[in-house]
Amino acid sequence: MTTLDPDTTAKLTDNPDQTRRDRWGRYLVLPPGQKKPVGYTRATTIAKALDDTSSLMAWNSRMTAIGLASRPDLVALVASTPQDDKKTLDGIVKRASEAGGATVRRDLGTAIHGMLEQRLNDPSYLAPEPYQGDIDAIIQAVTDAGMTFVPGMAERIVVNDDLQIAGTFDLLLTDGTDTFIADLKTGSSVKYGGLGFAIQLAIYANAHSLYTQGSAKDGSEDRRDPMPQVSKTLGIIVHCEPGTADVTMHWLDLAAGTEALHTALEVRKLRKTNPLSKFTPAQALAAFNGKTRPGQIQHVDDEWRKATAERISQIIVAGHVQDLLDAWPENHPTLKSGDPITQYSLIGLSLACKSIISLAYGVLSYLNGPGLGFPIFICSSAHSLGFISLTCTLPARTTMLSCSRSSALSTSNPVIISIPHTTFLLRYHFNYCLPTYYDLS
């Protein structure tokens, strides 16, 4: 592979990229109406979201192995570095891959881009050999295609403020009627990169404006210019492998790129979700009864919120606001807060409301606990603290109840509910008639 000599490399890096970026490499852009720059995701990052990177990773691993074979000093560094020192090891791996030639194509590609930009700005510019042949071949290929370069439109930053994406397109080409976004690719092949290219150029074609960063770090000197009218359905890929003077041009379907862009954005969004949740006994029992999948978190619906709000209104009218506040389970959200309420939290909240209503009106009520699969009975009276015993002899999930009433209990006596296969011991807190229950089966 052809490489650049040190002198040529130094000349081409005299004016390195001065683009302001954040620590993640994102463009720092001042959004309209704001006073502080924010990081806009790079268009190339979005374009790679759907890529199959297995071949690239395998290639980079090979380059790292080759680099280690030629650098015994790096092997020694690996051997002397603790295995949990990830930062140092990552640095050594990077150096090894560079030693194996992993960055050669990237550096040559950057150099060819720089040479072409200089030639377009200064027709008398001559690139160092053997790359002058590449630059001449690129210009000739564009001319043979019946197109010309749009002056002043090489290596320009564009931004999409709605999606907060920014990128730099290589070229604008025109056939005299339409103008096209064009990108120069310098890899060994463009055969497998079409989808990513289409997403990348679709972002450029649908950008809101050209963006020029000023010298002020706060973005106060940055400038926006109108985005040129470019085709949103077609783009162009110009392919030239450095040192070959062999150039091919390809049409790119930007409509497909725009469609894939939406998918890429959705994939990036999904990667931030965490569908994993800790398996809890309540969820396990609900799953056993076929009401939900293990680990699935479900929230109450608007109908439940409305019904519970009506119950709370009854409690307020009955003058038991403080009782409800005292009975409200700790760390459970209120309806007024608007925070999500899980089915797991629903049980405690429903018990609180029903027990206060029972206290206020002296009614016999029950709650068929969501996800529990059997009734929880709450028995209270306005005139008595409770019952000596309460026995349910009917099958689970029935709504009929037979019980015997006797003298009032002390707070230390339990109430037993017996249901086939499941027995719960309820100990009443008689101040608010709230039961706690334990599985004794």
Secondary structure, DSSP 8 states (H G I E B T S, - for coil): -----HHHHHHHTSS-----B-TTS-EEE--TT-SS-EEEEEHHHHHTTT---HHHHHHHHHHHHHHHHH-HHHHHHHHHS-TT-HHHHHHHHHHHHHHTTTTHHHHHHHHHHHHHHHHHH-TT----TTSHHHHHHHHHHHHHTT-EEEEEEEEEEEEETTTTEEEEEEEEEE-SS-EEEEEEE-SS--TT-HHHHHHHHHHHHT-SEEEE--S-TTSTT-EEEE-----SSEEEEEEE-TTS--EEEEEEEHHHHHHHHHHHHHHHHHTT--------HHHHHHHHTTSS-TT---B--HHHHHHHHHHHHHHHHTT-HHHHHHHS-TT---TTT----BHHHHHHHHHHHHHHHHHHH--EEEEE-TTT-SEEEEE--SS-S--SEEE--S-TT----EEE--S---TT--EEEEETTEEEEEEEETTTTEEEEEE--
